[in-house]
């Protein structure tokens, strides 16, 4: 077993890379302050030597933890995982790693998660959505670190804001279905979560749908956890709204379940009932018929947020700290 004397030191890395100890240290602790060529060379040598930086000691010297907190409602939804991966890909080449917390769509838990992340002296934080309570917003303001609010656009963001208008996404899907001749629409939402983005999509859809005479829309509440759909909800729709010609689910995973449930009961999709939802994943293509859905640019949102956070961490003034990356409707077989 190697003892401490055998463990590669920073000076060994610097000597092997042909740079000063200060430059080697900056490549590891403040990578944005050195050229990409030098950083790549030093990090390659460090890997070859098996050098592992002491992040605790480096943090005491530089006052940086090289950690970025990420707060997600859940990791069960694939779109959140896509966002997280894209964000991490932008941060990691510059020495930053992510610390993850999940809230289960609970504002009290969100506050607890953010307190815990701030206690770890994170250098920045990214949230899906905005801080839901005034207490949480005050915590983030007092922390004086870069904050990115993602997946929705806000009139008064705390700092960086990258996302799309969920209201417009809902309205666009309504217009799409109306253009397909669907006029009796069952809209399914999850009743057990506090999700402002879900409610914005609902409001946008309802406003656009009900603006056309003759359209009937009913809202059905599903008590299952996000990503699931109780088969009994489909039964309730079929019994209380037997003439429904479209079902809209608040998430794509629930919409996939709706297609499977309808087909298991011998109901043709989309001939009898069209099915659609919000969000996208490989499952949307695997189900038969494949799911028409509103697709969000989650990878682009994560990447853009990472770039803006890095700029703020370098002390740069952002010309525009808000980005609307839009959405698109992907038409497949279910409509």
C-alpha positions, 0 to 999 in steps of 0.5 A: 500500500502506498503511503502519503509520501508516494501520493502524487503532489501538485508540484509533481503535476506542475513539473511533469507538465512544464508549468509553475505550481501556481498555473497547475493550481489554477488549472484545477481550482480556477480553470477559467483563468487559464487557456484551454491548451494549458488546462488540457495539458495539466489535467491530462498529466494529473490523470496520468500521475493519478493526482487527486486534488484536495477540494477541501484545502483548495476551497479554504484557499480560493473560497470556492467549493467548485460545486454547483447545486441543482434542484429538481422536482424529481429524477423520475421524469426523463426530461429532468435527467436530460437537463441535468446531464447537459448542465453537467457537461458544460460545467465539468470541463471547468472543474465544477461538479454538481450536487443534486437535490430533489423536492418532490414538488413540495415547497417546504422540502424545496426550502430544506434542500436549498438550505442544505446545498447552501450549507455546502458553500456551493458556488452557484445554483440551478433550479427547475422552476423558480423558488416557490416560497418567499423564504426560499427566495430570500435565502437565495438572495442572501447567498449572493451566488449566481442563480439559474431558474429553468424551464419557465420564463418569469417576469422578475427572475432572481438572476439567470432565466432559461426556458420557455413559455409553458402557457404558450405551449399549452395554447399551441397544443390546443390549437393543434387539436382544434385544427385536427377537428377535436372538440370534446377534450378530456384534460388530465392533471396530477392533483397531488403536486404543486407544479406551476408549469403544469398549471400554466400549460393548462391555463394556456390550453383552456384559454385557446380551446375555449375561445372556439365556439362549440368546444367542450373541455373537462378537467380530470384529476389523477392522484397518482405520482407524476409520471404515472396514470391510474387506469381508473382515470381513463375509466372515469373519462369514458363513463362521464365523457363518453363522447370525448374525442381527445385526451390530453395528459399533463406529462408524456409518460401519463399519455403513453399509459393512456394509449396502452389503457385505451388499446387494451379496452379495444378503443382505437387511437387516434380514430376514436380518441386522440391522445397527446401530452407534454414532454418527450422521451424514447417511450413516446416512439416505442408505444403504438401508435407513437405519441404526438407531444410537445417537445421541450429543448431540455438539453439546450436549456441545460447547456445554455444555463451552464454557459451563463452560470460559468460566465457569471462565475468568471465575474462577467456582466451578462448582456442578456440573462434570460433566454426563451428557447421555445418548444415544438409539437412533434406529430406522431401516430396518436393524433 
